Amino acid sequence: MSIRVRYAPSPTGFLHIGNARTALFNYLFAKRYDGTFIIRIEDTDLARNVEEGIESQLKYLKWLGIDWDESIDIDGGFGPYQQIERLEIYAHYASELEKQGLLYKAYCSKETIETLKAEGASREAIRQACQTAPSEDAPYALRFKVPHGVEYRFQDMVKGTIQFSSDEVEDWVAIKQNGIPTYNFACAIDDYLMQISHVLRGEDHITNTPKQLMVYDAFGWPYPTYAHMTLIVNGEGKKLSKRDGSILQFIEQYAELGYLPEALFNFIGLLGFSPAGEEEILSKEAFIEAFDATRLSTSPATFDPQKLTYINRRYIQTLNIEDLKALCLPHLKAHNIGTHESSEWIESLLAVFQERLEFGSQIVEHYHHFFDQPFVIEGEALEFMQSEDVRPVLEAFQRAVASLETFSPEHLKQAITDSGKEVEVKGKKLFMPLRIAVSAAMHGPELPKMMHLMGQALVLERLAQTLKLLN
Ligand code: GLU
């Protein structure tokens, strides 16, 4: 049997981390087993669709490196791939079921049903009441006549055996009064017609599954295999809510901040899936290789923003200077930083901070922190500077820097070494006074690169200032 899986977004907003995870696991599943990955747009809830919803979903899936084999832009012979263009198909299948007596015209509103239920009316009585037309041209929905006393049972790849009794499910709307199908009806029809072999989706859809199985049963179609992935929760174990402002949840937000798509792919791939080994930094190819639907986690996946930042930082550390520039330059430009500097200066800036950069736009913060903090030597640093050896080091280095014609990291490195030789100190006794004298800090980026970034004038100014302080 060929593997065909689908991601079925409703274009009700931007690409959310939870949806991205569903897409990603379907993608991995398809790639791992040489299957087909389909994106089907479920846009039948007209009121909830947003403009650009579809474009934005597809754009950020592509950005993440998740591409598809069939969708609205690639016809694989199972289209249309957008439900609003399939209304005739649903109408056809609905009329089949109506003929069989499995769908019936229902004129009553939700409220009427609630009232009848509250009055203790039986399922059959409610059904009867609903089928009475209040007037000749009254609109109606088509409701599914849920059979009595049937057990729906399926083997979920994540959850194991799941069972529902039909008596737990009320007659449900298959086609709304406006002629448009509900999610459950359209989804079942499409999963069958598109020959979907495995349905991987969030566990919030488990309770929808019996309704979809009813449609399969009504037509005598074989069920696909289901895999319902656990929820994504926050640090407190609560389901991630789109309204929770404390965690960024949309892929677009991460892209804008200068996160790398490979890092996000890696992070999302670990949300509810653990590869066999210990290693957590995995490429897309490694994920495809390692993917095993039976290793999908059965407990909720915790969204840990710090882990995401850690992973992103690891990826940034491996970037070559060109890619690092591509990531950071737009953010520097947007803040008018370095616009008149040489590309060598830009490269120094990036090299100095690459090691601890968590995401691209953070370079702006590092820049300001570096250049705008007040220069005050105090506390432990000041204490360190009281040693007798300090002054000769600073003076030797001051002379060396003043005479430098080329102010490059390499020349600075040489100047540091030369000054050390001249006054016969090395190691910490050489580097620490210089570091404190120009930055007031005892830790920081590599000295020559850092000084290059500061520029000759500022380095000399600070050396003079520090020497004055030591007088
Ligand atoms: N359109 C549904 C959603 O966005 C898809 C559910 C499914 O995968 O069946 O949640």
Residues whose N, C-alpha, C, O or C-beta is under 5 A from the ligand:
A	BS01	LIG	A8 P9 S10 E42 C187 R201
